[in-house]
Amino acid sequence: MFVALGDSFTEGVGDWDERLPNGVRGWADRVAEKLAKAQPGWKYANLAIRSKRLRHIIDEQLEAALRMRPTLVTLYAGGNDILDLKTDMPALMADYEQLVAQLAGTGATVVLFTGFDVKVSALLEPLKKRNAYYNQRVREIAGKYGAVLVDYWCLDAFHDRRMWDSDRLHMSKAGHKYLAGQVLDQLAVPHKIRPKDWEPPAPLSLREWERRQRRWVHDWVLPLFGRKLRGVTLGDTLSPRWPEPVKVPRKGGLKKVAAETSDAGRAP
């Protein structure tokens, strides 16, 4: 039984697929499918919802996960808290450790992730020290509780802008696929996921760079600040993608499950 906890990183934002719940696929779905292919019988639940803070994950996802008695749990949490300058980082990581302790106490294999140093804007450079502190503590906690660590910070492939969605904060389909391969490698699960064999990205002209900056500010930055002013998030109206365990078929994967669920919902 595999249960995935967290926010947009684990929900799958950036790996868009309208045929799946919440319109995304993501690395966790891909890991679940490869687990089932390597060893039939795996069940999978994904409780992650975009925009969730650590406190939401503890309050809304932990108890449900424990009830499922997982043998494998993945957790990425705290990234949205880091972006809030009011966050007390030592207190945040103390809560994070308590969450990991409860998950590890089940006897499940726990997979943790450091955060990546996303080069979004010079405006976010002050957050670099906070991210480095977060990563240091995640590494320490992983060692203390015997968790598997995917050191996202060290994955050089993500320095290529094509690994990121247009908002520059979430992985693209290629990024999610690559990360799934990294998780599977850490779990010693066979797979055939390979990095994209891209040519080096073409340098941008000043005009193209300015055009992309304006579009990014218009499409992503201004709406983000608007939501903050209104006190709303993109996850407020969403439910978990796979709130109950589903058995992952070896053929057709989770798209087959989604299609069957959709067909059942249309039945008279």
Summary of the structure (lengths in Angstrom):
residues: 268
radius of gyration: 18.5
end to end distance: 32.3
largest distance: 57.7
contacts: 814
relative contact order: 0.18
helix: 52%
strand: 12%
